[in-house]
Amino acid sequence: MSFSTWAGSNQPNDSDNLSANPNGKNSEDMDISVNLEETISEIKQVLGDSDDFIVFGFHVFGQHPAVLLYFSDMTDHAVINNTILKPLKYGPRHIDVNNLPHDALMQTIMKDTLYHSEGYSERKISVLTDNLLRGQSVVAIEGLDEAIIIDTRQITQRAIEQPATEQVIRGAREGFIESLGTNISLLRYRLQTPDFRVKSMEIGTKTKSKVAMCYMDGITNPGIIKEVQKRLDAIEIDAVLDSGYLEQFIEDNHWSPFPQIQYTERPDKVVANLLEGRVAILVDGSPLALIAPTVFSQFYQTVEDYTERFVLMSAIRLSRLVALVFSLVFPSLYVAIISFNPELIPTEFAVAVAGGRAGVPFPAMIEVLVIEISMEVLREATIRLPQQVGGALSIVGVLVIGQAAVAAGFASPITVVIIALTTIGSFATPAYNAALALRLLRFPLIILAGIFGLYGVMVGIILITNHLLSLKSFGVPYISPFVPGNFQGMRDLLTRGPLWKMKNRPSFLHPISKTRMGDHMKEQVDHSSSHIMDPVHPNDEKGR
Amino acid sequence: MNEQRQITVTQAAAVTISTIVGVSVLALPLAAVKAADAGAPLVTFLGMLLAFVGLFFMTRLGMRFPNDSYIEYSEIIIGKWLGRIGGLLSIAFFAVLSSLVAREFGEVVVTAVLKNTPLEVTVLVMLLLAAFSSRRNIMTFAYIHLFYSPFILIPALLIVALSLKNAEIVNVLPVMGNEIRGIPAGIITLSTMFQGYFIMMMVIPAMCKPERAMRSSIWAMLITGVLYILIVSATVSVFGAEETKKLLWPTLELAKATSLPANVLERLDAVFLAVWVTAVFTSLFSCYYFTIYSISKLFRLADHGMLSFFILPFLFVLAMLPQSLIHLNEVNSVISKFGLLITIVYPGVLLIIAKLRKKRGKSK
């Protein structure tokens, strides 16, 4: 993948390069010199003294002194040897290189000699050094005031694998990798249409990370594209190491616990979102694409919902939503009922709870908080530990400690059950960041429940809901389509509607093209009316 | 996109519904039964009709001046100072109303669920909740109401449906009630239960199609009216008129008397009350929002957000003024009867004067 002509390569270097020039020479607008030695020293001055920077001297066509410059660990040596050095040393057979006039040298090299499609000549030192840093090679020749930049970049990258965090049973097995070029090719492979657009920019004064904004021309609302572009352009930071960095700069509400931009490592998910009228942002070096605008319902939807039968997946989606709500309110409801309204629960159960809690010295709130916090610690420890020990720890931690805590009278068995259900519930949410928000919000809810009972839980939930209702992601209300009241869109909210009925793209994104299928899809999929295999009737042509 | 003109017909109806349905529902059957014994459902219906007259005036006024806030057009219609006095009175009324809502719900909570918690705390929590949320713009205001309206309607309907197995149809007969004379006064009392519809005044200038405001008014009144009649009929048919008179919050007792099938929960009153927090919150939120929004309009402030915590101490003191629950109920009935002047008579007078003086707002 080549980035030689990508936007940004001609951008002037910033002030850091000025300070690298103590003698006051401005390398920014400097052209290379005809003198080869001078050119080399100028480039070396900008790049400094690094051992992986190779300056290889040779003779073009056996007579013109030249150097090949590159960073050895970012370049493809086979390309350098076979398509640059070999033709340059021998020269084209059909041209008499010995009697070549000096002013035709460049033309001959570019047009007749090099076996490489991505090469161009350039004078500016800053452009040359930028390209060298990117992994390209530069050939400078004595007596020419231009140097040749040739694409030789080769970065080792891992293979395309199944996404680790978003696995599906039915659906594509491809996940993004770190290289931006490969990621875009994965998207293009699924969207072979000229409407798919990629706009690129460089963010990060030091890392110069390539950021690509993808959208569908003619579907995505231009307002959203403009807003995303504006927010990305405004970012000034020295390094962008992951798309998560960008997320924090472009999201709407920075203090909210809820994620306002979705991330995914599945190309098919990105494509589905692009086709709904959203914008995707990819960063070179990050296997996670950002999708904006995001609404809350996206966090409990998966790709799989749309590949399996709709009735069943609707039920699964509902159960996921239940899990999400569970992970937020279950422990606080338990605390509230146990400490304030035990009369609510059936008598037999109340007796069981009271029996289990008989030896526990703490009030229910403290008990639940202690177990909850230790659960959070265990979970964090399990994630951080190497995989070989992680499994063992989770069993020891959860089973043994849980059992021992009950035996020691720290917690009642029912508390452990409740916390276990809550924890499992938070795992059922496909989006880690949304689950995290709800997981941590349940702590204030437990405290409210311990102080005010059910009334406190409701007050807490109202506060959270009001916050959600006031959130927006790139101008789109966060609880869309439920809350601006779009009944069309609600087909895909709690349950999933049949694909042939979801004729319109989500209207809260205000897409330019509103429909995604033909007008009479409903009738078209009604295949049962044609009995092609019915037994033959004498007077009927059906059923050959 | 104009941020301030996006409220749809559905949202406007939802705002009105969830504003009207509030803490007053808990005592609603009591008021109805006091007025007309077994004729309680009928009285509720007539009260709804009277309230609808007020809402009708208000909606017509709002549609006549689709761009101006209520404070602004009352100044246009009856002159600057009279209009300001009218505005100030309605602000005061809504400030008092929100403190009373907070106080009454605080009383309910302290009596029914949190017996050891000081009243001040529950009232303050409710007021804080409203203050926190009312700093947002009017779109968020509409979103919040739209979101909660199903959570208000469904539990109420559920309670009604579940209580039907204990209902005796004889209890609501005769339909006219035994005391015909009490009905006119009862209509007035009952119509005060619908006073929340005043919020339409604030909503119409923010609607994207103000000319369709009447549709949302009709829907809102219809839905709340049906809900109220159902609740009153259910309560009276379960307890009978005489017994209902002895209950402090008959609707809460109704929830206590019903049980879920399969005995999942032993009792429903605490759950009902918990869910009811949302209903009370939305009413309180509307009153609170109306108060600060109108103050900001009256003084021509650009933003109402800074007022939200400023008026909190005043409302809290107002809420704590009534000595006891009985005193609170007396204050409540006086205030809400006075409120009829503001919610029915005042808009009616404004509408008539506007028609006579041929004042009309610029259409958008």
Interface residues (C-beta under 8 A of the other chain):
Chain A: F340 N341 E343 L344 I345 P346 T347 A350 F452 G453 L454 Y455 V457 M458 V459 I462 L463 T465 N466 L469 S470 G475 P477 I479 F482 V483 P484 G485
Chain B: M1 Q6 T8 T10 Q11 A14 V109 V113 L114 T117 T122 V125 L129 F132 S133 R136 T140 Y143 I144 L146 F147 Y148 N263 V264 L265 E266 R267 A270 V271 L273 A274 V275 V277 T278 F281
